[in-house]
Amino acid sequence: MRINHRWHQILGSSNGVPLSNAVDCNAFGLETSAGLVMFDAGAGIDPVELHTAVAAAGFANGPRHLFLTHGHADHSGGAAHIARQYGSVVYAGPLTAEWLAAGDEERISLPAARRAGVYPDQYKWQPLVIDQIVDDAAAIAIGDAEIRPVATPGHSADHLSYLVTIDGEATLIAGDAIFAGGTIILQDIWDSSVAQSCESIRRLASLSFDAFLAGHGSAVLSGAKSHVAEAMQRVARLLPPRNFV
């Protein structure tokens, strides 16, 4: 689904319309002068459906580059399929890279998520060796886009957002760090942290961006900082932002 002349939503759902498997996060594609850059990969439950969704978005040759926000299976499970199918260069933070390479399901709380019914019992998370480990605030140039990783732990210990600047406009790929309405997702898993989530909201409040694209729910295409400010109203009162779910 085209968002504007640069951005597309490839996986997940938009305004209640499914674009791919119901378990997939929202995943986005950016058209750059060096080809398509994709952010997050969905769960990869059905590889054929995953590749069909990429083609339906207008990218039969897939992404040249793939950035992961964190290791939870709904964001990273499709990465191995995408890398194999398209030869994409895959980027992730150091913890995500470590857990993916080891196929460490416990670190991404996948057994707990299976027990909670989030994933089918037979779901298999595919390990992957990351091509390039990214560092907090170390900008990466891909064609005419600049991509700056922003450490935003709290939803998970390994969480990164990405501040993407192209055509003079800044868009935050928020992953699961913040959602429309200034909400977050805290859950009963080992690395979900109220304190880290609040600190990440403070960090996002210090950045400048025009829009943000979240891993679930609606894209925020204007007035993005007002949603961060709504979260900050809670943080300033020593409370976590409201929960998305």
C-alpha positions in Angstrom: 0.0 0.0 0.0 1.5 3.3 -1.0 1.7 5.9 1.8 3.4 8.6 -0.3 5.8 8.9 -3.2 8.6 7.4 -1.1 7.0 5.2 1.6 4.9 2.0 1.3 3.4 -0.3 3.8 4.2 -3.9 2.7 3.1 -6.1 5.6 0.6 -6.0 8.5 -2.7 -4.2 8.3 -3.8 -0.7 7.4 -7.1 0.8 8.6 -8.4 -2.7 9.3 -7.4 -4.0 5.8 -5.0 -7.0 6.0 -1.9 -6.8 3.8 -0.4 -10.1 5.0 -0.7 -12.7 7.7 -2.6 -11.5 10.8 0.5 -12.3 13.0 2.8 -9.9 11.0 3.8 -6.5 12.3 3.4 -3.5 10.1 6.5 -3.5 7.8 7.4 -0.5 5.6 9.4 0.0 2.4 11.3 3.2 1.4 12.1 3.9 -2.2 15.7 5.3 -2.4 18.0 6.0 -5.2 19.8 2.8 -4.2 16.7 0.6 -4.3 14.1 -0.5 -1.8 14.9 -0.4 1.9 12.5 -2.4 4.1 11.9 -2.0 7.8 10.9 -5.2 9.7 10.0 -8.5 8.2 6.9 -9.9 9.7 6.7 -13.3 11.3 7.4 -15.4 8.2 4.6 -17.9 9.0 3.9 -18.5 5.3 6.9 -17.7 3.2 4.8 -17.8 0.0 2.3 -15.3 1.4 5.2 -13.1 2.6 6.7 -12.9 -0.9 3.2 -12.4 -2.4 2.7 -9.4 -0.2 6.1 -7.9 -1.2 5.2 -8.4 -4.9 1.7 -7.0 -4.4 3.3 -3.8 -3.0 5.1 -3.5 -6.3 8.5 -4.9 -5.4 8.8 -8.2 -7.2 12.6 -8.0 -6.7 12.2 -7.4 -3.0 14.3 -5.1 -0.8 18.0 -4.4 -1.3 18.3 -3.7 2.4 16.3 -4.8 5.5 16.5 -3.2 8.9 15.0 -4.9 12.0 13.7 -3.0 15.0 13.9 -5.9 17.4 13.9 -9.7 17.7 10.3 -10.5 18.5 9.1 -13.0 16.0 6.4 -10.8 14.5 9.1 -8.4 13.4 12.1 -10.7 12.7 10.7 -14.1 11.8 10.4 -13.3 8.0 14.0 -12.0 7.8 15.6 -15.3 6.9 13.1 -15.9 4.1 13.6 -12.3 2.7 17.4 -12.6 2.8 17.3 -16.0 1.0 14.7 -14.9 -1.6 16.1 -11.5 -2.5 19.7 -11.5 -1.3 18.9 -8.5 1.0 21.5 -7.1 3.3 20.1 -7.4 6.8 20.8 -4.9 9.6 20.0 -5.2 13.3 21.3 -4.1 16.7 23.8 -6.2 18.6 21.4 -8.1 20.8 18.9 -8.8 18.0 21.8 -10.1 15.9 23.1 -12.3 18.8 19.7 -13.8 19.4 18.9 -14.4 15.8 22.2 -16.0 15.0 21.7 -18.4 18.0 18.1 -19.0 17.2 17.5 -18.2 20.9 13.7 -18.4 21.3 13.9 -17.8 25.0 15.5 -14.4 24.6 12.7 -13.2 22.3 10.1 -14.8 24.7 8.7 -16.9 21.9 7.7 -20.0 24.1 5.7 -17.6 26.3 4.0 -16.1 23.2 3.1 -19.5 21.9 1.6 -20.5 25.2 -0.4 -17.2 25.2 -1.8 -18.1 21.7 0.0 -15.3 19.9 1.7 -17.8 17.5 0.6 -21.3 16.4 2.2 -24.2 18.4 3.9 -25.4 15.2 5.4 -22.0 14.3 9.2 -22.1 13.7 11.3 -19.0 14.1 14.1 -19.0 11.5 17.7 -18.1 12.7 19.7 -15.7 10.6 23.2 -14.3 10.7 22.9 -10.5 10.4 25.0 -8.9 7.7 25.6 -5.6 9.5 25.3 -4.8 13.2 24.2 -1.2 13.7 25.2 1.1 16.5 23.0 3.7 18.4 23.1 7.1 16.6 25.6 5.9 13.9 24.0 7.1 10.7 24.0 4.9 7.6 23.7 6.3 4.1 21.8 4.3 1.5 21.4 6.2 -1.7 19.7 9.5 -1.0 18.4 8.4 2.5 20.1 8.7 5.9 19.1 6.1 8.4 20.0 6.7 12.1 19.4 4.0 14.6 18.0 5.2 17.9 18.2 2.9 20.9 14.7 2.7 22.4 14.6 -0.3 24.9 11.6 -0.9 27.1 9.2 -2.9 24.9 12.2 -5.3 24.7 15.8 -5.0 25.7 17.1 -5.0 22.1 14.7 -2.4 20.6 15.9 0.1 18.1 13.9 2.7 16.2 15.2 4.3 13.0 15.2 8.0 12.2 15.0 8.2 8.4 15.7 11.4 6.5 15.0 11.8 2.8 13.9 14.7 0.7 14.5 16.9 3.8 11.8 15.1 5.8 12.4 13.0 8.9 10.3 9.9 9.5 10.6 7.7 12.6 10.4 4.0 12.1 9.0 3.4 15.6 8.7 -0.4 15.7 7.0 -1.1 19.1 8.5 1.9 20.9 5.5 4.1 20.5 2.1 4.0 18.8 -0.6 6.4 17.8 -2.1 8.2 20.7 1.2 8.1 22.6 0.7 4.5 23.7 3.2 1.7 24.3 3.2 -2.1 24.8 4.3 -3.4 28.1 3.9 -7.1 28.7 4.8 -9.9 31.1 8.1 -11.0 29.6 11.6 -10.9 31.0 12.9 -7.8 29.2 9.8 -5.5 29.1 10.7 -2.5 31.4 8.6 0.4 32.5 11.7 2.4 33.4 13.4 1.8 30.0 10.1 2.6 28.2 9.8 5.9 29.9 13.5 6.8 29.2 12.9 5.9 25.5 9.9 8.2 25.4 12.1 11.0 26.8 14.7 10.3 24.1 12.1 10.3 21.3 10.8 13.6 22.7 14.2 15.1 22.1 14.3 14.2 18.4 12.7 16.0 15.5 10.6 14.1 13.0 7.5 14.8 10.9 5.8 11.4 10.9 6.2 8.0 12.5 5.4 4.6 11.3 4.6 2.1 14.1 4.8 -1.7 14.2 1.1 -2.0 14.9 -2.0 0.3 14.5 -2.1 3.4 12.5 0.7 5.3 10.8 1.0 8.9 12.0 1.8 11.1 9.0 1.6 14.5 10.5 1.8 16.1 14.0 3.9 13.1 15.1 5.5 14.9 18.0 2.0 15.6 19.6 1.7 11.8 20.1 5.1 11.7 21.8 4.0 14.7 23.9 0.9 12.8 25.0 3.1 10.0 26.2 5.4 12.5 27.9 2.5 13.9 29.9 2.2 10.5 31.6 6.0 10.1 32.0 6.2 13.5 33.7 3.8 12.3 36.3 6.0 9.2 37.0 3.6 7.0 35.1 4.1 4.8 32.1 2.3 5.8 28.9 -1.0 4.1 28.4 -0.8 0.5 27.0 -1.7 0.0 23.3 -3.4 -3.3 24.0 
